[in-house]
Amino acid sequence: MKYHILGFIIFLATGLTAQNNQGVHSFNVWVQGGYSNLFLKSSEVVSNPGGFGGIAGLGYGYKYNHFILETGVEFDYKSSLSKYRDFSMQAGKFIDENTGREIPVGATITSAMRPVVEGGFVHTGFTPESRFVMQYNFTDLQDSYKICYVNIPLRVGGTFNGFYFLVGPKIGLNVLSYAETSGKHSSTGYFPQDIGYLSEMPNHSFVKNKTGGDDTRFNGKLGLNLAASAEVGVNFLLPYTHFQELRLAVFADYGVLDVNSNDYISTANTNGDFVYVPATGQAGLDPNVVKYNSLLTSNVKPSVNPFIVGLKVTVLFSSRHNSCNGQFSNGGTKWWVID
């Protein structure tokens, strides 16, 4: 698909170059910046506050009467923050030996019950050693993302009375992806009837609001980004500088494809789960050690649509001046608004 687009751009640029000399060809340089977001969509996502993004590009511009075109290559950076719901996880369970049924954690244990622990952990700090069920409560879970793409845009539009617009697609290849996951957890140990439950005892691995996090890098693992791009702005002619035209605009790019459509799942810190406790099912490990995985690279697999909106400045270096339809003065310097 990307090669078809490249071929079309080359064909279009070649055809325009062959047009009569009324057309204006230019070398364009642009920078963009503003609010960015990845828009993760999953039941685990509470909110997507987003972040800051920026784009820098260069390429070819063409103007013929009121028609304008811009294409080239650009470097696209986006940061974003996503916050996730709080949840609980249990290691082990209580079983009533009299009935064989599970006793929910926190339920009142009566004298008629004979609770025993299946799974869970063994606490060696008590005599005799006691097996217990651990409950983890996770809060303030969030991912901070930084992604970079190399884009090939193709925008066409028009210019009228000093104003202009450009719309079109851009195709992007992922070159860098980074996520930092963080959160807090509290742990409570539930023991059989004679002990009850223990919490807020760090020396015994029962903690409250412990902060933790891991970095998960997944370079090049995000999919192709096909974005719909639009901008609206004003043209200026600046005769006392080395370039001939300046464009100021507002813009928006929205990724219409799910860039998380591949099957990559990170197992660097976890087994692919969003939150992982290495000690579960293994003897001799600290039950209070918790590992985080980015939601984007976990087996949750949310859909992801990149987005950025903000301001764009474009400088056009062309072989000839465009016509002016108005001017204004500021401190003796004249600025021309052009078609």
SVG drawing of the C-alpha trace seen along z (x, -y; Angstrom):
<svg xmlns="http://www.w3.org/2000/svg" viewBox="-22 -53 40 85">
<polyline fill="none" stroke="black" stroke-width="0.4" points="0.0,0.0 2.8,-2.5 4.5,-1.9 1.4,-2.6 1.1,-5.9 4.7,-6.8 4.3,-5.9 1.2,-8.1 3.0,-11.1 6.0,-10.8 3.6,-10.5 1.6,-13.6 4.7,-15.7 6.1,-14.8 2.9,-15.7 2.6,-19.0 6.2,-19.9 5.3,-19.5 2.5,-22.1 2.8,-25.5 4.9,-28.2 1.8,-29.7 2.3,-27.1 4.5,-27.9 6.8,-25.2 8.2,-25.5 10.4,-23.8 8.3,-23.7 9.5,-23.4 7.0,-23.1 6.8,-22.6 3.7,-21.7 2.9,-21.4 0.0,-20.9 -2.1,-18.4 -1.7,-14.7 -3.4,-11.5 -3.3,-7.8 -7.0,-7.2 -6.8,-3.8 -10.1,-2.0 -10.7,0.8 -12.8,1.6 -9.7,1.0 -9.3,-2.6 -10.8,-5.2 -9.5,-8.3 -7.0,-9.4 -5.6,-12.8 -3.1,-12.8 0.0,-14.9 2.1,-17.0 3.1,-16.3 5.1,-17.8 5.8,-17.4 8.7,-18.6 8.7,-18.1 10.0,-19.2 8.9,-18.6 7.4,-19.8 4.7,-22.4 2.8,-23.4 0.3,-26.2 -1.8,-26.7 -4.4,-29.5 -6.4,-28.6 -5.2,-25.0 -2.4,-24.0 -0.6,-20.8 1.9,-19.7 3.8,-16.4 7.1,-15.3 8.3,-13.5 7.9,-14.4 9.0,-13.2 6.0,-12.8 6.3,-12.7 3.4,-12.1 3.3,-11.7 0.2,-10.5 -1.0,-9.5 -3.7,-6.9 -5.3,-6.1 -6.8,-2.7 -9.5,-1.5 -8.6,-0.2 -8.9,3.5 -8.2,6.3 -6.4,9.6 -6.4,12.6 -3.6,15.2 -5.0,18.4 -8.4,19.1 -10.2,20.4 -12.0,23.7 -14.4,25.0 -13.4,28.6 -16.8,29.4 -18.6,28.5 -15.8,28.2 -17.0,24.8 -14.9,21.7 -15.2,19.0 -15.0,15.5 -12.2,13.4 -13.5,11.0 -16.5,13.2 -17.2,13.9 -15.8,17.3 -18.0,19.1 -17.3,21.9 -19.1,24.3 -16.5,23.7 -13.2,25.4 -11.2,23.0 -8.1,24.2 -6.0,22.4 -5.5,23.7 -2.6,22.0 -1.7,18.7 1.6,18.3 3.3,19.6 4.3,17.1 7.5,18.3 7.4,15.6 4.9,17.4 5.2,20.6 3.9,22.8 4.2,21.7 0.9,20.4 -0.5,20.5 -2.5,17.4 -4.5,15.9 -3.1,12.6 -5.4,9.9 -3.8,7.1 -5.6,3.8 -4.2,1.8 -4.7,-1.9 -3.5,-4.9 -2.5,-2.7 -1.3,-4.6 0.8,-4.5 3.0,-7.3 3.6,-6.7 6.0,-8.2 5.8,-7.2 7.5,-8.4 6.5,-7.9 8.0,-8.9 5.1,-10.1 4.5,-10.7 1.7,-13.2 -0.2,-14.1 -2.4,-17.2 -4.4,-19.1 -6.6,-22.2 -7.2,-25.7 -6.4,-29.3 -8.9,-32.2 -8.6,-35.8 -5.5,-35.2 -6.9,-32.1 -6.1,-28.5 -6.9,-24.9 -5.3,-21.5 -6.7,-18.1 -5.5,-14.6 -4.1,-11.3 -0.7,-10.6 0.9,-7.2 3.2,-6.6 5.8,-4.0 6.6,-3.5 10.3,-4.0 10.1,-4.3 7.7,-3.3 8.1,-3.6 5.9,-3.1 6.4,-3.7 3.9,-2.0 3.3,-2.9 0.8,-2.3 0.3,-1.6 -0.8,1.5 -1.8,2.4 -1.7,6.0 -3.6,7.8 -3.0,11.3 -6.0,13.4 -5.2,16.2 -7.4,19.0 -9.7,18.4 -7.1,18.2 -5.2,15.3 -7.6,13.3 -6.2,10.8 -3.0,8.6 -2.3,5.3 0.1,2.3 3.0,4.5 5.8,3.9 8.2,6.2 5.8,9.0 5.1,7.9 1.7,6.4 2.0,2.8 -0.2,-0.2 0.0,-2.3 3.4,-1.0 4.5,-2.7 6.1,-0.7 6.6,-0.6 8.6,0.9 9.7,-0.4 8.5,1.5 10.1,0.8 8.4,2.1 10.4,0.4 8.9,0.8 6.0,3.0 3.2,0.5 1.4,0.9 1.0,-1.3 -0.7,-4.6 -3.0,-6.0 -4.1,-9.4 -6.7,-11.9 -5.1,-15.3 -6.6,-18.8 -5.4,-22.4 -6.9,-25.8 -4.8,-29.0 -3.6,-32.3 -0.9,-33.0 1.6,-35.8 4.2,-37.2 7.3,-38.5 9.4,-40.4 12.3,-41.4 13.3,-37.9 15.1,-35.1 11.8,-33.1 8.8,-34.3 5.8,-32.9 4.7,-32.0 1.6,-30.0 0.0,-30.1 -2.7,-27.5 -4.5,-25.3 -4.4,-21.6 -5.6,-18.1 -4.5,-14.6 -6.5,-11.5 -5.4,-7.9 -8.2,-6.0 -6.4,-2.6 -5.9,-0.7 -2.0,-0.8 -2.1,1.8 -3.5,4.4 -0.4,6.6 0.1,9.6 3.0,8.3 2.8,9.0 5.7,8.0 7.0,10.7 10.1,8.8 8.7,8.1 5.6,10.2 4.0,13.2 1.9,10.9 -0.5,9.8 -1.1,6.1 -0.1,6.8 2.0,9.8 3.0,11.2 6.0,13.5 5.6,15.3 2.1,16.6 2.4,20.4 6.2,20.3 7.8,21.0 10.5,18.8 9.6,15.5 8.5,12.3 4.7,12.1 4.9,8.3 7.0,8.0 4.7,6.8 5.6,6.3 3.7,4.0 3.3,4.3 2.1,1.6 -1.6,2.1 -0.6,1.5 1.7,4.5 -0.3,6.8 -2.7,9.5 -5.6,7.0 -4.8,5.6 -6.7,2.3 -7.4,0.5 -5.3,-2.6 -5.9,-5.6 -3.3,-8.4 -4.4,-12.0 -2.8,-15.4 -4.2,-19.0 -2.5,-22.4 -0.7,-25.1 1.4,-24.8 3.9,-27.1 5.1,-26.5 7.8,-28.4 7.7,-28.2 10.9,-28.8 9.6,-29.3 11.0,-30.4 8.7,-33.4 6.4,-35.6 2.6,-35.0 0.2,-37.8 -0.9,-40.0 -4.4,-41.1 -3.8,-43.2 -1.2,-44.5 -0.8,-45.8 2.1,-47.6 3.6,-47.0 6.4,-49.3 7.4,-50.1 7.5,-46.5 5.0,-45.5 3.3,-42.1 1.3,-41.0 -1.6,-38.6 -1.7,-36.5 -3.9,-34.2"/>
</svg>
